[in-house]
């Protein structure tokens, strides 16, 4: 029998068919303005990623896909260049076309949901990357023909070329078929290298006490945190933070800079990208946090990162 993974404190995320029907009924009564599009950087900046050899750079492709260049490595998180997710068309084109990507050294996977793990995108990546994946997900990679795969449980640390990757908890769930619910784990990644900034890629999560514990264990410079797919909150709450909860998560993990993600690419819930950003900015002002500590990247924008942003 396959192992089934759980959240901290066994917090459940499973929904019933009645819950889903209630959500779909509510959705029919909502009028949403979907005209806002997350902007792309203009002119394109991806040439910097192909020529970089020494700087620490960060770029947002969209949704939960980032490029992080650190210690000479090119790292990609949750690589998804898909034009559709299920029946829904992607709202904005990826920040960097996949054919313009530099060769990739490391791929980090937060969990197995299709909007975070897209094998058609992985097959198109240049290079011969090493895959760091949650416990239980390695067998799927092996089935797909990938052998350079390392499985990690929560708090496991692995290294590649003097960069360390620690798999940290999240509050979520996963499924890719009718029969494999929670047979692999989920989480985020803390990425560290000597004398370089530390990145926390949170993956996908509801609000939970783990954010505080992560902040206690690491000195985080850049927190890449989700802000979308939270409405209706009674349905999405255990598995997706609201923008307000994302800010509390940022404060809990004691990071220096907040970089929002998980919005603007796919319509996974009833909130819109504009609503997520408006709520985020309103809560940021309510907390009276420094403006420069919130960096809402344009798609394809390349940010040079350091220890004291």
N, C-alpha and C positions, 0 to 999 in steps of 0.2 A: 504494500500500500504506500502511495506517495505521501510524503510529509506535507502537512498544511501549515502555512506560516500565519502568525498572528501579530497584532499591534502590541505596543506597550500597554500594560494594564488590561489586555484583551479587549480593547475598545472595538466594537463591531462596526463594520461599514456595509454589511449586506443589506440589500433592500428587497422588499417583496414585489410581486407583480402588481399588487394593489397600490403600493407606493409609486411605482412607475406610471400606472394609469392616472393616478391623482396629479402627478407632475404634468403629464401630457394634456390633461384637461385644463389645468391652470395655464399652460403655455398658449393654448388657443385663444385665451382672453387677453393676451398681452400684445401691445403694439410697440415694436422696437425700431429705433432708428439705427440701421446698420451701415449708414453712409460713411462713417469715419473709418479711415484706413491708417494704420501705423505707417509713418513715412519712411522711405528709403533715403539713405545718405546720397547726396548728389554734389560732386561727382563720385563715382565708385572709389572705394579705398582698398579693395582686396589685393591690389598689387603689393601693398605693404606686407601682407601676410606671406606672400611668396618669396619676398626678398629678405625678410627678417631673420637674423641669426642670433641676436643677443638680447633684444628688448622683450619685456613682458607685455604681451598684447592680448586684448580681449575683443571679440566681435560677436554680435548677436545675429544669428541666421533667422531666428523666428521661433515662437513657441518656447520649447525647452532646449533648443539646439544652439550651442555656443561653440566658438573656437577659442581656445586658450593656448597661447604660445608662451612656454615657460621653460627656462634652462635648455633652450634649443629643441624642445619637443613641441609638436603640434597635437593638441588634445581636442577631441570633439565630444560633446555631451549629447546624449539622446539624439542621434542623427536621424532627422526626418525632413526630407525634401519633397515629400508626397504632395501632389496637386489636389488630392481629395482625401478625406477621412470618412470612410463609409460612403454615404450618398451626398455628403456636403462638400462643396468646392472650397478650396483654400481661399481665405479672404485676402491675403497679401502674398506676393511672390517671396520666396526665400531671399534673405539679404544678400547672399552671394550665390550665384549659380553653381551647382555642384561641379560643373566642368571647369570652373575657375578656382577651385579649391587647391591649396597646396597639398603635398603628400601628408598623410595622417599617420602619426606614431602610436597614439593611444585613443581608444574609444571607451567612454564611460557610459554605462547603462544604469538608469535609476530603477526601472522595473519594466515589466513585459507588455504593458498596454500599447496598442498600435500607434498611438500618437507620441510614443516615446521610443519605440523600437520598430523600425521599418527596414526590413531586410533588403528591399529593392534599393533604398538609398545607400545602405552599407555596401552593397555590391558595386556601386558606382564610385565609391571613395578611392582616391589614389593612395598608393603606398601599401604597406603590409602591416596594418595596425595590430596592436595587442588589445584584446578586449577584456575589460574588467567588468564583471556582471554580478548581480545578486545571487546568493545561494539558491540552487534549484534551477537556474536558467541556463547553466552551461550545456545541459543535454540538448536543448533546442539549437544552440549554436553548432554543436557537433553534428546534429541532424542536417543542418544547413551547409555543412562542409567547412566550418571554421574550427581549427584546432588550437590556435594561439589564444586560448581563453582561460581566464582565472576567475573562479567563483569566490565571492567574499560574503561572510556573515557580518552582522553589525559589529562595529569597532575593530574589524580586521584591517590591518595596514599592509599594503604591498608597495613595492618600489620598482621604478623603471628609470634608468639613467639619472639617478640622483634626485628624482622627484618621487615623493610618497603620496599615496592615495589611500585614504581611510574611508571605509564604507560606514556611514552613520545612519541612525534610525530616522524613519519618517512614519507618519500615520496615514496609511493608504490601504490598497489591496491590488490584486492583479488578476487578469484572466485573458486568454487568447482564444479559448474554445469553450464549448459547453461543459467540458469535464475537467478542466485544469485550474479551476479557481484557487488562487493562493497556494499553488504548488511550487511557486518560486517567491522570493522575498522582494522587498521594495526598500528604498532608502535614498540617501543623498551621498555626496562625496566631498571630503575636505582634501584639498590639493595643496601640498607644501613643498618648498625647496629652500635651502639655506640662502639667507640674504635676499629673498624674493617675497613678494606679497603672498598671502595665503587666501585661497578662494574656497568658499563654501557654496557648492551647487546643491540646492535642497531637493531637487527632483520634484515630486508631487506629494502634497501632504495637507492634511487637516491640521488645525492648531493643537499642539500637545506639549507636554512637559519636556520632551526631548530637545526642543530648541534651546532651552536653558542649559541642559547638560552639555550640549555641543559647545555652547559659548564658554562653559567652565573648563572644557578640555582643550580648547584651541584659541589662539589669538587670531581672529579672522579680520582680514582687510576688506574683502569684497564678498558680500552675501548676495547670491543669485537666487531670488525668492519668487514663488508664484503669486499672482494676484487675480487670476481669472478662473472661470468655470465654477462660480460659487452660488449661482441663483438657479433654483430656489434654495435658500439656505437650510430649510428643514430637511431637504433631500441631500444636498451636497456637503453640508457642514462637517461631518466626520472625516471626509476625505479631501476637501479642498478649502484652504483658508480664504476668508474674505480679504479685501484690501486692508481693512482695519486690523485684522488678525495678522496679516503679513507684516505690518509695521510692528506689532507687538513681538512677533517672532524675530524681527530684526533687532529689537531692543534686547530680547532675551539672549540672543546669541552674541551680543556685544560687538557686532561688526562695525567697521568704520564707514563703509559705503554700501548702500542698498541699490541693487540693479534688478528691476522688476522683469518678470518673464511669465510664460504660460498665459499669454493673452494675445489677441490680434491675428492669430493664424487660422484657428479652427473654431467653429461655433459648437462647443461641447456642452453648453448649458444656456441659460436664458439671458445672462448678463452680456453686455456689449463691451468692446474694448474701451470706448469712451466712458462708459459708466465706471469701469474698473479704474481707469486713470483718474477720473474726477473724484471718486471716493478716496483713492490713495492720496491725492494732493490735498484734499480737505483734511484728512486725518493727520497728514504730515504737518500742516499748519497748526492744527489743534494741539499737537505735541510740541510745537515751537522748535522743531528740529532744524538744524542748519541746512539751508537750501542746497549747498554743494555736496551734501552727503547722500542726496537722492539723484541718481543718474539714470534717466529714462533714455536708453539708447535708441537711435534710429536703426532700422534694419540695415545691416552691412556696415555700420559705423565701426571704426577700429579705435579702441581706447587704449592709450598707453598707461600702464598700471605701475604703481610704486607702493612703498611701505607707508607713506605719509600723505595720502591724497587730501 
